[in-house]
Amino acid sequence: MKPGIFSWVADVIRKHWGFILYGLIGLLNTGVHFIVFMGVYQVIDSQTISNFIAFCAAVVFSFFMNARFTFQKKPTAKMFIKMFLVMSLLSLGAGYVGDLFAVHPLITFVGYCAFSYLVGFILSKTFVYRD
C-alpha cells in the first residue's frame, strides 16, 4: 500500500523542521518588531529611531529563540554580533535596492521578508550558529 498524503506531509515537515521553525520564529519576530515600533513611536514620534529600536529588539528576540529552538546552540556574544551584522546588512541592502529602483515601500518590505527568510536561514546555519 502506498503511503498517503499525510505521511508525505509528515516526512516533509520532519525533513525541513529547522527551516519551518526558523520561519515561525520570524513571524513572531515581525510581531515583536511591530509592537516595539508602535510603542516607541507613541513616545518619541520618530520613525527612524522607533524602527531602529524595534529592529534591535526583534534581532535580540530572534537570536535567542533560534539559538535555543532552531539550532540548539548555547548563545555567545560572538554569535550575537554575527547575527546582528547579518540581519543589519540584509535590511540595509533591501532598503538600498528599494531606494535605488524607487520601489514601493510595501514591495520592498515584503521582498525583504521573503529574502531574509531564505538567506537569513542559510547564513544563520552556516555562519552565525556554526561551531
C-alpha positions as CSV (number, residue, x, y, z in Angstrom):
1,M,0.0,0.0,0.0
2,K,1.3,3.5,-1.0
3,P,1.8,6.0,1.8
4,G,-0.9,8.6,2.0
5,I,-0.6,12.4,1.7
6,F,-0.5,12.8,5.5
7,S,2.6,10.5,5.6
8,W,4.2,12.6,2.9
9,V,3.4,15.9,4.7
10,A,4.8,14.5,7.9
11,D,8.0,13.5,6.2
12,V,8.4,16.9,4.6
13,I,7.8,18.6,7.9
14,R,10.3,16.3,9.7
15,K,12.9,16.8,7.0
16,H,12.6,20.6,6.9
17,W,11.7,21.3,10.6
18,G,14.6,23.7,11.2
19,F,13.6,25.8,8.2
20,I,9.9,25.8,9.3
21,L,10.8,26.7,12.9
22,Y,13.0,29.5,11.7
23,G,10.1,30.9,9.7
24,L,7.7,30.6,12.7
25,I,10.2,32.5,14.9
26,G,10.5,35.0,12.1
27,L,6.7,35.6,12.2
28,L,6.9,36.2,16.0
29,N,10.0,38.4,15.3
30,T,7.8,40.5,13.0
31,G,5.2,40.9,15.7
32,V,7.9,42.0,18.2
33,H,9.2,44.5,15.7
34,F,5.7,45.9,15.1
35,I,4.7,46.2,18.8
36,V,8.0,47.8,19.8
37,F,7.9,50.2,16.8
38,M,4.4,51.3,17.6
39,G,5.1,51.6,21.3
40,V,8.3,53.6,20.9
41,Y,6.8,55.8,18.2
42,Q,3.9,56.8,20.5
43,V,6.6,58.1,23.0
44,I,9.2,59.8,20.7
45,D,7.4,60.5,17.4
46,S,10.4,59.4,15.2
47,Q,10.0,56.6,12.7
48,T,13.8,56.3,12.3
49,I,14.6,55.9,16.0
50,S,11.5,53.8,16.6
51,N,12.3,51.4,13.7
52,F,16.0,51.1,14.8
53,I,15.0,50.3,18.4
54,A,12.3,47.8,17.2
55,F,14.8,46.2,14.8
56,C,17.3,45.7,17.7
57,A,14.6,44.2,19.9
58,A,13.5,41.9,17.1
59,V,17.1,40.7,16.4
60,V,17.7,40.0,20.1
61,F,14.4,38.0,20.3
62,S,15.2,36.0,17.1
63,F,18.8,35.4,18.2
64,F,17.9,33.8,21.5
65,M,14.8,31.9,20.1
66,N,16.7,30.5,17.2
67,A,19.8,29.6,19.3
68,R,17.6,27.7,21.7
69,F,15.0,26.1,19.5
70,T,16.1,26.1,15.8
71,F,19.9,25.4,16.1
72,Q,20.1,24.1,19.7
73,K,23.2,26.2,20.4
74,K,24.3,28.0,23.6
75,P,24.2,31.7,22.7
76,T,27.5,33.6,22.7
77,A,28.4,37.2,22.2
78,K,30.3,36.3,19.0
79,M,27.2,34.6,17.6
80,F,25.1,37.6,18.6
81,I,27.4,40.0,16.8
82,K,27.4,37.9,13.7
83,M,23.6,37.7,13.8
84,F,23.2,41.4,14.2
85,L,25.6,42.1,11.4
86,V,23.9,39.6,9.0
87,M,20.4,40.9,9.7
88,S,21.5,44.6,9.6
89,L,23.3,44.1,6.2
90,L,20.3,42.3,4.8
91,S,18.0,45.1,6.0
92,L,20.2,47.9,4.7
93,G,20.7,46.1,1.4
94,A,17.0,45.7,0.8
95,G,16.3,49.3,1.7
96,Y,19.1,50.4,-0.6
97,V,17.8,48.4,-3.5
98,G,14.3,49.8,-2.8
99,D,15.6,53.4,-2.9
100,L,17.8,52.8,-5.9
101,F,15.0,51.5,-8.0
102,A,12.2,53.6,-6.4
103,V,10.3,50.5,-5.4
104,H,7.1,51.0,-3.4
105,P,7.9,50.5,0.3
106,L,5.4,47.7,0.8
107,I,7.1,45.7,-2.0
108,T,10.5,46.4,-0.5
109,F,9.2,45.2,2.9
110,V,7.6,42.0,1.5
111,G,10.6,41.3,-0.6
112,Y,12.9,41.8,2.3
113,C,10.8,39.4,4.4
114,A,11.0,36.7,1.8
115,F,14.7,37.3,1.0
116,S,15.7,37.5,4.7
117,Y,13.8,34.3,5.5
118,L,15.7,32.2,2.9
119,V,19.1,33.9,3.0
120,G,18.9,34.6,6.8
121,F,18.3,30.9,7.4
122,I,21.3,29.9,5.2
123,L,23.6,32.4,6.8
124,S,22.4,31.6,10.3
125,K,23.0,27.9,9.7
126,T,26.4,28.2,8.0
127,F,27.8,31.3,9.7
128,V,26.1,32.6,12.8
129,Y,25.4,29.4,14.7
130,R,28.2,27.4,13.2
131,D,30.6,25.5,15.6
